[in-house]
Amino acid sequence: MSNSLADEFAARRGKQYPAHAWIAERFPEYVETMLQLDEIIRRRPRRFDEKGHELFHIVALAVMGSNPHNQPHLTAHIKKALKLGAHPEEIAEALMVAVNPAGARVLTYGVTCMLEAMAELEAEGWKPESSE
């Protein structure tokens, strides 16, 4: 059961994090609760679509700061947003909104991760949509 929980957690997050598999094995009720919360917040119809939710996630992670442990997580969310049709300019604009309350490092860190995400996606054959 815990393997399927870890797999579902990974599918929803877009990446398999070893920590999630470990938690799912030892605390399946916690992961079940997290999946239910994800269902309520992200899966049911809301005012913001999945792309909008990813932009919120990106800004929140960027505001958390230039933490090497967060960089792969932030990059993964940026890749997901790009795949959902977000334009790099949208991501940068969302990050710019956070500059006033959180500082310029949010923009620099976020765009750095965005460029990394774009390079990874392009290596996988992804083509960016035009920004017009």
C-alpha angles and dihedrals in degrees: 000000000000092000090057089048091051090047092050091047089051093047091053093045094045092233139060109242114193089220091059093052090049092049092046091053095049102029108029093159090059093052091046088054091048090051090050090050089049088052092053096044105035112017105047118078110275137159092270123057125222092272090056090050089053091052089053090048091050093051093046092051092045091050088053085069146234096324114154089215091058096047097083089045092051092044090052092053091047090052090051092049091050091050088051089057103266112151119227087241090057091052092047091048091051088051091048090057088061094052096084097053098029108028138252093286087077091063095042094046094043095048090046089056090044092055089049091050092049092050091050092048093047089052086054091053099262117150119204118237116242113268093229 
